[in-house]
Amino acid sequence: MTLPALPAIPLPTLSMGRRGLIVGSTSLLLPLHAHAQTPATPGGAARNTAAIDVSGARIDPIPIAIPAFPGTDGNSTRLGQDIAGVITNNLSRCGLFRTIDRAAFLNEAPADVPNFGNWKGIGAQALVTGRIEAQGGDKVRVEFRLWDVLPGQQIQGTAYTATLSNWRRIAHIISDVIYERLLGEKGYFDTRVVYIAGSGPRDRRVKRLAIMDQDGENNRFLTDGTWLALSPRFHPSRDEIAFMSYANNRPRIYLFDLAGGRQQPLGEFDGITLSPRFAPDGNSLVMAQTRGSGSDIYTVDLGSRRARRLTDSGAIDVSPCYSPDGTQIVFNSDRGGDQQLYVMGADGSGPRRISFGTGRYATPVWSPRGDLIAYTRLSGGTFAIGVMRPDGSGERILSESYYVEGPTFAPNGRVIMFWRETAARDNRGNGFSSRLVSIDITGFNERQVTTPTDASDPAWGPLL
């Protein structure tokens, strides 16, 4: 393939294996032009910057044009339309980009040098172009370029070779590249979410373990609903999930191998084991274990399956979650007489209370950035999802409702997903609905995530 004559380097090629893993890559990036992305400031002066900061994009989303990628035949042309559509949906849903309606395009951009005047004329600051080439069999080559329209320069040029079944992953990976190059932060589109799929009447609820792409596509059920499943969590580096199952009427933590579909109990422990979370290094897991009317927090080595107690307060200590560096654990406890958030060392040392607002706090989770802890709060009969700093300062409520619970962070720490229950009454006055919702950590851009059934207990996985 002949590449355009540009002050750039040829496209590197990334190969993706059958399971969609990148097996080889080269990064050949062009530096951003000095005045790439220069929206006007309130005073009218242009702001020269290599990337739009997220705060600026939240106030003034980046206008970006994403024409369909042309193909070499009918099938590849349709695939190019689908890939451009997924990229468009990803960027528009995050709230930081304004994808320009294709009806405004003066022409569909070819894969070589664009006519930048046409794109400037419709207000585009960034432009995505590409082409699709069938490689024979089930292989396809996807070429992608990101352009800075104002100076007329290429920012990124990459090609991907993959199986046709992985076309959505290619679209998500391209979306992540665009996000990072224009905002200066890692994206979160090439990720999955595990959750609990609910169906049936409230008093006979069937709860199955399910997994999907972050945009709600490629949904599949992992368990058949014979036994109740709760609180799934991703392993940080293996294709594995920890969750609580009531299998054989023995509520305890199980490990689920996503590649082979095999599930096994974490181990034999007294009482009920619940609320699992993997350590950041993936070598251990922290959980709660009941004893009498209370519960303690334990850490379990995944190699030896040996457990070590971290708390012994005589209270109900549950919902532990590691800090991203693995040195601390946040959890909720009623040891002070009311349900509040506490932080302690990873060895159980120095527990200290960090929540002091009105109401009861639960389900804490540490941001991958380490700067925030998200939680559920019940106050005055209203549930809320909020965030605070690890020392308890800077508390902010992001969303309030009749019932919301269970926040989980995207791997870049920019977005939180949780679940909301609402009334969905039939003509006999029965029923309810639970749905997943995403929101920016500032409380901006709240959106419902589409799932085929009711959904709860989401857990966001790492970048694939």
C-alpha positions as CSV (number, residue, x, y, z in Angstrom):
1,M,0.0,0.0,0.0
2,T,1.3,3.5,-0.9
3,L,1.3,5.9,2.0
4,P,0.9,9.6,1.3
5,A,3.9,11.9,1.1
6,L,3.8,13.5,4.6
7,P,6.3,14.8,7.1
8,A,5.5,11.5,8.9
9,I,6.7,7.9,9.2
10,P,4.9,4.9,7.7
11,L,2.2,3.2,9.7
12,P,3.3,0.6,12.1
13,T,1.3,-2.6,12.1
14,L,-0.2,-4.3,15.2
15,S,-1.2,-7.9,14.9
16,M,-4.0,-9.4,17.0
17,G,-4.3,-13.1,17.7
18,R,-7.3,-15.2,17.8
19,R,-8.3,-14.1,21.3
20,G,-7.7,-10.5,20.5
21,L,-4.4,-10.0,22.3
22,I,-1.9,-7.7,20.7
23,V,1.2,-9.9,20.0
24,G,3.5,-7.3,18.5
25,S,3.5,-3.5,18.3
26,T,5.6,-0.5,17.4
27,S,4.8,3.0,18.4
28,L,5.8,5.6,15.8
29,L,4.1,8.9,16.9
30,L,4.4,12.3,15.4
31,P,4.8,15.2,17.8
32,L,1.7,17.4,18.1
33,H,1.9,20.7,16.5
34,A,2.5,23.6,18.8
35,H,-1.0,24.9,18.3
36,A,-2.9,21.7,18.1
37,Q,-6.4,22.1,19.5
38,T,-6.7,25.9,20.2
39,P,-10.2,26.7,21.4
40,A,-10.9,30.3,22.2
41,T,-10.7,31.3,25.8
42,P,-13.5,33.5,27.3
43,G,-11.3,36.5,26.5
44,G,-11.1,35.6,22.9
45,A,-7.4,34.6,22.8
46,A,-6.4,31.2,21.4
47,R,-4.8,28.8,23.9
48,N,-1.8,27.0,22.5
49,T,-1.4,23.5,23.9
50,A,-0.3,20.1,22.8
51,A,-3.5,18.5,24.1
52,I,-6.8,19.8,25.4
53,D,-7.0,19.2,29.2
54,V,-10.0,17.3,30.4
55,S,-11.5,20.2,32.3
56,G,-11.4,22.3,29.1
57,A,-13.0,19.5,27.1
58,R,-15.7,19.1,29.7
59,I,-16.7,22.8,29.2
60,D,-16.0,22.9,25.5
61,P,-16.0,19.4,24.0
62,I,-13.4,18.8,21.2
63,P,-15.2,18.9,17.7
64,I,-14.0,15.8,15.8
65,A,-15.0,14.4,12.5
66,I,-15.1,10.6,12.0
67,P,-16.0,9.6,8.4
68,A,-16.6,6.0,7.5
69,F,-13.4,4.1,6.6
70,P,-13.5,3.1,2.9
71,G,-12.8,-0.6,2.1
72,T,-11.5,-2.6,-0.8
73,D,-14.8,-4.5,-1.4
74,G,-18.4,-4.4,-0.2
75,N,-17.7,-6.4,3.0
76,S,-14.8,-4.3,4.1
77,T,-16.7,-1.1,3.3
78,R,-19.5,-2.1,5.6
79,L,-16.9,-3.0,8.2
80,G,-15.4,0.4,7.8
81,Q,-18.8,2.0,8.5
82,D,-19.2,-0.1,11.6
83,I,-15.8,0.7,13.0
84,A,-16.3,4.4,12.5
85,G,-19.7,4.1,14.2
86,V,-18.2,2.5,17.3
87,I,-15.5,5.1,17.5
88,T,-18.1,7.8,17.1
89,N,-20.3,6.3,19.9
90,N,-17.4,5.9,22.3
91,L,-16.1,9.4,21.9
92,S,-19.5,11.1,22.0
93,R,-20.7,9.1,25.1
94,C,-17.7,10.1,27.1
95,G,-18.9,13.7,26.9
96,L,-15.4,15.2,26.1
97,F,-15.8,15.2,22.3
98,R,-18.4,16.6,20.0
99,T,-18.7,14.3,17.1
100,I,-19.7,16.2,14.0
101,D,-22.8,14.9,12.2
102,R,-21.8,13.3,8.9
103,A,-24.6,15.2,7.2
104,A,-22.3,18.3,7.6
105,F,-19.3,16.7,5.8
106,L,-18.4,18.3,2.5
107,N,-16.8,15.0,1.5
108,E,-16.0,11.7,3.1
109,A,-12.3,11.9,3.8
110,P,-10.0,9.6,1.8
111,A,-7.1,7.7,3.6
112,D,-4.5,10.0,2.0
113,V,-3.9,13.7,2.8
114,P,-7.3,15.3,3.6
115,N,-8.5,18.6,2.3
116,F,-8.1,20.4,5.6
117,G,-10.0,23.5,4.3
118,N,-13.2,21.4,4.0
119,W,-12.9,20.2,7.6
120,K,-12.0,23.6,9.0
121,G,-15.1,24.9,7.3
122,I,-17.4,22.7,9.4
123,G,-15.6,23.4,12.6
124,A,-13.6,20.2,13.0
125,Q,-10.5,20.5,15.1
126,A,-9.6,16.8,14.9
127,L,-10.2,14.4,12.0
128,V,-10.0,10.6,11.9
129,T,-9.5,8.8,8.6
130,G,-8.7,5.2,7.7
131,R,-9.2,2.4,5.3
132,I,-10.1,-1.3,5.5
133,E,-8.3,-4.0,3.5
134,A,-9.4,-7.6,3.4
135,Q,-6.4,-10.0,3.9
136,G,-8.0,-13.2,2.9
137,G,-9.7,-15.8,5.1
138,D,-10.9,-14.1,8.3
139,K,-8.1,-11.5,8.5
140,V,-8.5,-7.8,7.9
141,R,-6.1,-4.8,8.0
142,V,-7.4,-1.6,9.5
143,E,-5.4,1.6,8.8
144,F,-6.1,4.6,11.0
145,R,-4.8,8.2,11.1
146,L,-5.6,11.0,13.5
147,W,-5.2,14.5,12.1
148,D,-4.9,18.0,13.7
149,V,-7.0,20.0,11.3
150,L,-5.8,23.5,12.3
151,P,-2.2,23.2,11.3
152,G,-2.9,20.3,8.9
153,Q,-0.7,17.7,10.5
154,Q,-0.9,14.0,11.3
155,I,-0.9,13.2,15.0
156,Q,-1.0,9.4,14.8
157,G,-0.7,6.7,12.1
158,T,-1.2,3.0,12.9
159,A,-2.4,-0.1,11.2
160,Y,-3.9,-3.2,12.8
161,T,-4.2,-6.7,11.4
162,A,-6.7,-8.9,13.2
163,T,-9.4,-11.5,12.7
164,L,-12.8,-10.2,11.7
165,S,-14.3,-11.3,15.0
166,N,-12.1,-8.7,16.7
167,W,-13.3,-5.7,14.7
168,R,-15.0,-4.1,17.7
169,R,-11.8,-4.4,19.8
170,I,-9.9,-2.5,17.0
171,A,-12.5,0.3,17.2
172,H,-12.1,0.5,21.0
173,I,-8.3,0.5,20.7
174,I,-8.5,3.3,18.1
175,S,-10.9,5.2,20.4
176,D,-8.4,4.9,23.3
177,V,-5.5,6.2,21.1
178,I,-7.6,9.2,20.1
179,Y,-8.6,9.9,23.7
180,E,-5.0,9.7,24.9
181,R,-3.5,11.8,22.1
182,L,-6.0,14.6,22.4
183,L,-6.6,14.6,26.2
184,G,-3.3,13.4,27.5
185,E,-4.9,10.6,29.6
186,K,-5.3,6.9,29.0
187,G,-8.6,5.9,27.6
188,Y,-11.0,3.2,28.9
189,F,-12.8,2.0,25.9
190,D,-11.0,-1.3,25.4
191,T,-12.3,-2.7,28.6
192,R,-15.0,-5.0,30.0
193,V,-17.5,-4.8,32.8
194,V,-18.6,-7.8,34.8
195,Y,-22.0,-7.5,36.6
196,I,-25.0,-9.3,38.0
197,A,-27.8,-9.9,35.5
198,G,-31.2,-10.0,37.3
199,S,-34.5,-11.4,36.0
200,G,-37.8,-12.6,37.4
201,P,-40.1,-11.3,40.2
202,R,-38.5,-9.7,43.2
203,D,-39.3,-12.5,45.6
204,R,-37.8,-15.1,43.2
205,R,-35.0,-13.2,41.6
206,V,-32.6,-15.0,39.3
207,K,-29.1,-13.5,39.5
208,R,-26.5,-14.6,37.0
209,L,-22.9,-13.6,36.6
210,A,-22.5,-11.7,33.2
211,I,-19.8,-9.8,31.3
212,M,-19.9,-7.3,28.5
213,D,-17.8,-4.7,26.8
214,Q,-17.9,-1.3,28.5
215,D,-20.3,0.0,25.9
216,G,-22.8,-2.8,26.6
217,E,-22.0,-4.9,23.6
218,N,-20.8,-8.6,23.4
219,N,-22.9,-9.4,26.5
220,R,-22.8,-13.0,27.7
221,F,-23.9,-14.9,30.8
222,L,-21.2,-16.8,32.7
223,T,-23.5,-18.7,35.1
224,D,-27.0,-20.1,34.5
225,G,-28.7,-18.7,37.5
226,T,-29.2,-21.9,39.3
227,W,-27.5,-20.3,42.3
228,L,-27.4,-16.7,43.4
229,A,-24.3,-14.8,42.4
230,L,-23.1,-11.5,43.9
231,S,-20.3,-8.9,44.0
232,P,-18.0,-10.0,41.1
233,R,-14.5,-8.5,40.8
234,F,-11.8,-8.6,38.1
235,H,-8.3,-9.9,38.6
236,P,-5.8,-7.1,37.7
237,S,-3.8,-9.2,35.2
238,R,-5.4,-12.6,34.7
239,D,-8.6,-13.5,32.8
240,E,-10.3,-14.3,36.1
241,I,-13.1,-13.1,38.3
242,A,-13.8,-13.5,42.0
243,F,-17.4,-13.4,43.1
244,M,-19.7,-14.6,45.8
245,S,-21.9,-17.6,45.0
246,Y,-24.6,-19.5,46.9
247,A,-23.8,-22.7,45.1
248,N,-25.1,-25.8,47.0
249,N,-26.6,-23.4,49.5
250,R,-23.1,-22.5,50.9
251,P,-22.5,-18.8,50.4
252,R,-18.8,-18.3,49.8
253,I,-16.3,-16.8,47.4
254,Y,-15.5,-18.5,44.1
255,L,-12.9,-17.9,41.4
256,F,-14.1,-18.0,37.8
257,D,-11.7,-18.6,34.9
258,L,-13.0,-16.6,31.9
259,A,-10.9,-18.5,29.3
260,G,-12.1,-22.0,30.3
261,G,-15.3,-21.3,32.1
262,R,-14.1,-23.2,35.2
263,Q,-15.1,-22.1,38.7
264,Q,-13.8,-23.2,42.0
265,P,-14.2,-22.1,45.6
266,L,-11.5,-19.9,47.0
267,G,-11.1,-22.2,49.9
268,E,-12.8,-23.8,53.0
269,F,-13.4,-21.2,55.6
270,D,-15.6,-21.0,58.7
271,G,-18.7,-18.9,58.3
272,I,-19.6,-17.0,55.1
273,T,-17.0,-15.4,52.9
274,L,-18.0,-12.3,51.0
275,S,-17.0,-9.0,49.3
276,P,-13.8,-10.1,47.6
277,R,-11.2,-7.8,46.0
278,F,-7.9,-8.7,44.4
279,A,-4.7,-7.1,45.5
280,P,-3.1,-4.8,42.9
281,D,-0.3,-7.4,42.3
282,G,-2.8,-10.1,41.8
283,N,-1.1,-12.5,44.3
284,S,-3.7,-12.2,47.1
285,L,-7.3,-11.4,47.7
286,V,-8.9,-9.4,50.6
287,M,-12.4,-10.4,51.8
288,A,-14.8,-10.4,54.7
289,Q,-15.6,-13.5,56.8
290,T,-18.6,-13.7,59.1
291,R,-18.2,-14.8,62.7
292,G,-21.3,-14.9,64.9
293,S,-23.1,-11.5,64.5
294,G,-20.1,-9.7,63.2
295,S,-17.4,-10.1,60.5
296,D,-13.7,-9.5,60.1
297,I,-11.5,-8.7,57.1
298,Y,-8.9,-11.3,56.0
299,T,-6.3,-11.5,53.2
300,V,-5.9,-14.8,51.4
301,D,-2.7,-15.8,49.5
302,L,-3.9,-17.1,46.1
303,G,-0.9,-19.6,45.9
304,S,-1.2,-21.3,49.3
305,R,-4.9,-20.3,49.9
306,R,-3.8,-19.4,53.5
307,A,-5.9,-16.7,55.2
308,R,-4.7,-14.0,57.6
309,R,-7.0,-11.9,59.8
310,L,-6.6,-8.2,59.5
311,T,-9.3,-6.9,61.8
312,D,-10.7,-8.1,65.1
313,S,-12.9,-5.2,66.3
314,G,-15.9,-7.2,67.4
315,A,-17.9,-5.2,64.8
316,I,-19.1,-5.7,61.3
317,D,-16.1,-5.0,59.0
318,V,-16.9,-5.5,55.3
319,S,-16.3,-4.3,51.8
320,P,-12.5,-4.0,51.8
321,C,-10.6,-2.5,48.8
322,Y,-6.9,-2.0,48.3
323,S,-5.3,1.3,47.4
324,P,-3.7,1.1,43.9
325,D,-0.2,0.8,45.4
326,G,-1.3,-2.1,47.7
327,T,-0.2,-0.4,50.9
328,Q,-3.6,0.5,52.4
329,I,-7.2,-0.9,52.6
330,V,-10.4,1.0,52.8
331,F,-13.4,-0.7,54.3
332,N,-16.7,0.1,56.0
333,S,-17.4,-0.8,59.7
334,D,-20.0,-0.1,62.4
335,R,-17.2,-0.3,65.1
336,G,-18.0,3.4,66.1
337,G,-21.7,2.7,66.5
338,D,-22.7,3.7,62.9
339,Q,-21.6,2.4,59.5
340,Q,-18.6,4.5,58.3
341,L,-15.5,4.3,56.2
342,Y,-12.1,3.4,57.6
343,V,-8.6,3.2,56.1
344,M,-5.9,0.9,57.5
345,G,-2.5,-0.4,56.5
346,A,-2.5,-3.5,54.2
347,D,-1.4,-5.5,57.3
348,G,-4.3,-4.3,59.3
349,S,-2.4,-1.6,61.2
350,G,-3.5,1.9,62.2
351,P,-7.2,1.9,61.3
352,R,-8.7,5.4,61.1
353,R,-12.1,6.7,60.3
354,I,-12.3,8.9,57.2
355,S,-16.1,9.6,56.7
356,F,-17.8,12.1,59.0
357,G,-20.8,13.3,56.9
358,T,-24.5,12.7,57.7
359,G,-25.7,9.1,57.2
360,R,-24.3,5.6,56.7
361,Y,-21.4,4.8,54.3
362,A,-20.7,1.6,52.4
363,T,-19.1,-0.1,49.4
364,P,-15.9,1.9,49.2
365,V,-13.6,1.6,46.2
366,W,-10.3,3.2,45.6
367,S,-9.6,5.0,42.4
368,P,-6.9,3.5,40.2
369,R,-5.2,7.0,40.4
370,G,-5.1,6.8,44.2
371,D,-6.6,10.2,44.6
372,L,-10.2,9.4,45.4
373,I,-12.4,6.9,47.2
374,A,-16.0,6.4,45.9
375,Y,-18.7,5.1,48.1
376,T,-22.5,4.6,48.6
377,R,-24.2,6.8,51.3
378,L,-27.6,6.6,52.8
379,S,-28.8,9.8,54.4
380,G,-32.4,10.9,55.2
381,G,-33.9,8.0,53.2
382,T,-32.0,9.0,50.0
383,F,-29.1,7.0,48.6
384,A,-26.1,8.7,46.9
385,I,-22.9,7.9,45.1
386,G,-20.1,10.1,46.2
387,V,-16.3,10.6,46.3
388,M,-13.8,11.8,48.9
389,R,-10.0,12.0,49.2
390,P,-8.3,9.1,51.0
391,D,-8.0,11.3,54.1
392,G,-11.8,12.0,54.1
393,S,-11.6,15.6,52.8
394,G,-13.2,17.0,49.7
395,E,-16.4,14.9,49.9
396,R,-18.7,15.4,46.9
397,I,-22.0,13.7,46.0
398,L,-22.2,12.8,42.3
399,S,-25.6,11.3,42.0
400,E,-28.6,10.8,44.3
401,S,-31.7,8.7,43.9
402,Y,-34.3,6.5,45.5
403,Y,-31.7,3.7,45.4
404,V,-28.1,3.7,44.0
405,E,-25.2,1.6,45.1
406,G,-21.9,-0.1,44.2
407,P,-19.5,2.4,42.5
408,T,-16.7,1.0,40.4
409,F,-13.9,3.1,38.6
410,A,-12.9,2.9,35.0
411,P,-9.2,2.0,34.8
412,N,-8.2,5.6,34.1
413,G,-10.1,6.8,37.2
414,R,-12.0,9.3,35.1
415,V,-15.5,7.6,35.1
416,I,-17.5,5.7,37.7
417,M,-20.2,3.1,37.0
418,F,-22.8,2.1,39.6
419,W,-26.3,0.7,39.6
420,R,-29.7,2.4,40.2
421,E,-33.0,0.8,41.2
422,T,-36.2,2.5,40.1
423,A,-39.9,1.7,40.2
424,A,-41.1,0.0,37.0
425,R,-44.7,-0.9,38.0
426,D,-47.1,-3.0,36.0
427,N,-50.9,-2.7,36.1
428,R,-51.0,-4.6,39.4
429,G,-48.5,-2.3,41.1
430,N,-45.6,-4.8,41.2
431,G,-42.1,-4.6,39.8
432,F,-38.9,-2.6,39.8
433,S,-36.0,-2.1,37.6
434,S,-32.2,-2.0,38.2
435,R,-29.8,-0.5,35.6
436,L,-26.2,0.4,35.3
437,V,-25.2,4.1,35.1
438,S,-22.0,5.8,34.3
439,I,-20.9,9.3,35.4
440,D,-17.7,11.4,35.2
441,I,-15.9,11.9,38.6
442,T,-17.1,15.5,38.6
443,G,-20.8,14.5,38.4
444,F,-20.9,15.4,34.7
445,N,-22.3,13.3,31.9
446,E,-24.5,10.8,33.7
447,R,-25.7,8.1,31.3
448,Q,-27.5,4.7,31.5
449,V,-25.6,1.7,30.2
450,T,-27.8,-0.7,28.1
451,T,-28.0,-4.3,29.2
452,P,-30.3,-7.1,28.1
453,T,-31.7,-7.7,31.6
454,D,-31.8,-5.8,34.9
455,A,-28.2,-5.2,36.1
456,S,-26.4,-4.6,39.4
457,D,-23.0,-4.9,41.1
458,P,-20.8,-3.7,38.2
459,A,-17.0,-4.1,38.3
460,W,-14.9,-2.4,35.7
461,G,-12.0,-4.5,34.4
462,P,-8.5,-3.3,33.4
463,L,-7.5,-2.3,29.9
464,L,-7.3,-5.5,27.8
